[in-house]
Amino acid sequence: MSFFSFGQSAEIDVVLNDAETRKKAEHKSEDGKKDKYFLFYDGETVSGKVNVTLKNPGKRLEHQGIKIEFVGQIELYYDRGNHHEFFSLVKDLARPGEITQSQTFDFEFTHVEKPYESYTGQNVKLRYFLRATVTRRLNDLSKEMDIVVHTLSTYPELNSSIKMEVGIEDCLHIEFEYNKSKYHLKDVIVGRSISCW
């Protein structure tokens, strides 16, 4: 005899409206593998459907609401518990109630400003993702879908070299020289230093 059911009684899936035609971009994961994700640019609309599929048709699923979030987040690897959300949009898809059959909910985030490019480095990860959630009393049902964002920008007209000098009078003199002052995330910083005693 069972009084409570703690297992998930439904599955959630997020599907983009233009999934079949949208470009994909390779992006490095934390473990160094390269995976392909849907590619978006700054200002583009993100739209699609959230499918809630009941595992046992005919059984009802009570919920406290269904929502989709579009999140931009920075994760620092040395502080994994804390995430900084620099961007978050939420759309409520359904009010609290119950689902008696599988349902599909449409969503659209129109002309979304995405200020930074997706990035995975040794110390930090900047990611964008969609998260669909069916809120429940005991355990929420949730599904995330990562996307990659590229920002299209023009290269700076003036990108002169930088020269800095640091020193202690009559003791130490160090010069730093870099070939330019503005860099893209994929650029290599090239420079030289001269020490004089």
C-alpha positions, -999 to 999 in steps of 0.1 A, spaced: 0 0 0 15 33 -10 3 67 3 28 90 -14 44 90 -48 77 108 -48 87 97 -84 84 122 -112 50 118 -128 57 139 -159 86 149 -182 93 184 -194 109 192 -228 118 226 -242 117 229 -280 126 260 -300 103 271 -328 131 273 -354 151 243 -341 153 226 -376 167 257 -393 187 275 -366 225 274 -367 244 255 -341 278 265 -327 305 244 -310 311 254 -274 335 240 -249 322 224 -217 339 224 -183 355 190 -190 370 203 -222 346 185 -246 330 204 -274 293 202 -278 269 219 -303 243 243 -290 217 265 -308 233 299 -317 216 332 -310 228 368 -315 221 399 -294 186 413 -300 172 381 -314 138 367 -303 139 334 -284 106 314 -288 94 279 -286 72 254 -267 73 237 -233 59 202 -235 47 186 -203 41 149 -209 24 128 -183 40 95 -177 7 79 -166 -20 93 -188 -53 97 -169 -35 105 -137 -37 141 -127 -6 162 -119 -12 190 -93 11 220 -96 16 254 -81 23 270 -115 43 264 -147 69 289 -159 98 294 -183 129 315 -175 156 329 -198 187 333 -177 222 347 -182 246 335 -155 282 338 -145 297 309 -125 331 312 -108 347 278 -104 363 286 -70 329 296 -57 306 270 -72 277 274 -48 271 311 -58 260 321 -93 257 356 -104 226 362 -126 232 393 -147 201 387 -168 167 370 -160 133 370 -178 103 350 -166 71 340 -183 43 323 -164 28 296 -186 0 283 -163 -16 293 -130 -17 268 -101 -40 239 -109 -38 204 -123 -30 187 -156 -50 157 -166 -34 152 -200 -1 161 -217 0 198 -226 21 222 -247 27 258 -237 40 285 -262 66 311 -250 83 340 -266 110 364 -253 110 392 -279 141 410 -291 162 401 -261 193 421 -254 221 396 -246 250 418 -235 279 392 -233 291 362 -254 289 327 -240 323 318 -225 339 288 -207 374 294 -193 396 279 -166 382 301 -138 348 313 -150 318 303 -172 293 326 -187 262 308 -199 227 315 -212 199 289 -207 162 283 -208 147 267 -177 111 253 -177 97 245 -142 65 228 -130 63 240 -94 50 214 -69 47 212 -31 73 185 -25 96 185 -56 96 207 -86 100 193 -121 126 212 -141 144 211 -174 173 233 -186 184 240 -222 217 258 -228 222 281 -258 252 299 -272 253 337 -277 276 355 -300 277 393 -301 283 409 -335 304 440 -330 326 461 -351 363 462 -344 375 494 -328 389 519 -352 417 529 -329 435 501 -312 469 515 -303 496 497 -284 501 502 -246 533 511 -229 537 512 -191 567 519 -169 570 509 -132 600 514 -110 617 525 -79 642 554 -83 678 543 -87 668 507 -79 644 490 -104 629 500 -137 604 477 -156 587 485 -189 556 467 -202 546 469 -238 515 454 -254 507 454 -292 471 466 -287 448 480 -261 415 461 -269 412 424 -273 386 398 -284 380 368 -261 398 346 -286 428 369 -290 463 361 -277 479 388 -256 514 395 -270 538 418 -253 572 422 -238 588 434 -206 622 449 -200 638 450 -166 666 474 -158 685 473 -125 
